[in-house]
Amino acid sequence: MNVVTAQIDKAALIHNIRKIKELVPQAKIAAVVKANAYGHGLYLVANTLDPYVDGFAAARISEAMSLRDRGIKKPIILLEGFYEPNDVPLIAKYDLDTAVHDMEQVEAIEQAELDGPIKCWMKIDIGMHRLGASPEEVAEMKIRLEQCVNVQKPLGVISHLSVADTPSEYDYNAQQIDYFFKTASGFAGEKCLANSAGILKWPVSHTDWVRPGIILYGISPFAGTTGADFGLQPVMTLKSSLIAVRRVKRGAKVGYGAAWTAPEDTVIGIVATGYGDGYPRTAPNGTPVWVNGRMVPTAGHVCMDMLFVNLGPGAADQVGAPVILWGKEVPVEKIAALCGTIPYELVCRIMPRVNVECVG
Ligand SMILES: *Cc1c(COP(=O)(O)O)cnc(C)c1O
């Protein structure tokens, strides 16, 4: 029996990267594969995308080094730079590109003993206030990096949009893009700005390089929409099975905390997936689950290894019946919205005990 499987569809991944290339015909693409490729499997995703992209982007040096160790030869950008000076020689050894977002990092690069220069992307803060040189710091950081023998010339410039997915902040996003171009015009090297939302909604943000993450996986960055609205296909299908089917009487209190009471005599199914697999415990009563070809609602609190569904009074489903928690049949965007979170969190929270199966 399939207990719980994250099925990864390589054909969907290739479909999505082709779609992205149509949207950004002029730009180079760095596929964002941080956090185990958003829970989809780092090597599987990187190897599948390698022929279609110009490079990759990672959050941690460990992710980037393991891609190199597994034979990825294209540029790999460290989006947050590095966390300690000892990492600089590793960046050189592994031939990584690094963002440089503060003066401590500049100093570490200046002081490192390297055989040759490393490729740096100076990160500027255009409004998120997370990482990057503030407007007051830009000039000095740029001069220091441009004068540093350990930095390849020309110096690249990178930033990140904080509200490209937020319609109510349209003006703030436009202001960030404006400021990016004004500041970046002083740099001789390549520019890199757009995330998924920028790629889909803000062509002006495309620049030399783009960094798609969530749309690679067929998921929409915009609330109230799904990847299908943009011609994308979900790459992950989270599948399971019924491990028990039982009749309960009207008034039966189901699960921990008696969080659901049967409104009539009915049949409930027990699905072999819980929050210990990454299915969110915050899923409220009524969250849709695909069972045996139709949608049924969850009932009661999600447990660590199981969850309940109300199959309905006349249900004839048997133990072993197939279940889909999310995928083409049940958009993960919809589950996330019901749980008060974003689909990014759901897919990257898939737990190691979940079986990963590749198709396509
Ligand atoms: C995660 C990340 C991305 C990708 O964002 P998506 O919304 O998934 O496309 C791009 N750039 C940076 C700096 C990131 O941290």
The ligand as a Gaussian input file, in Angstrom:
#p B3LYP/6-31G(d) Opt

LIG

0 1
 C       13.504000      32.476000      -2.459000
 C       14.049000      33.600000      -3.265000
 C       13.690000      33.766000      -4.616000
 C       12.616000      32.946000      -5.293000
 O       11.352000      33.465000      -4.913000
 P       10.006000      32.875000      -5.561000
 O        8.944000      33.761000      -5.013000
 O        9.888000      31.485000      -5.069000
 O       10.175000      32.960000      -7.024000
 C       14.339000      34.735000      -5.349000
 N       15.260000      35.535000      -4.768000
 C       15.594000      35.445000      -3.455000
 C       16.609000      36.375000      -2.879000
 C       14.989000      34.483000      -2.661000
 O       15.320000      34.404000      -1.359000

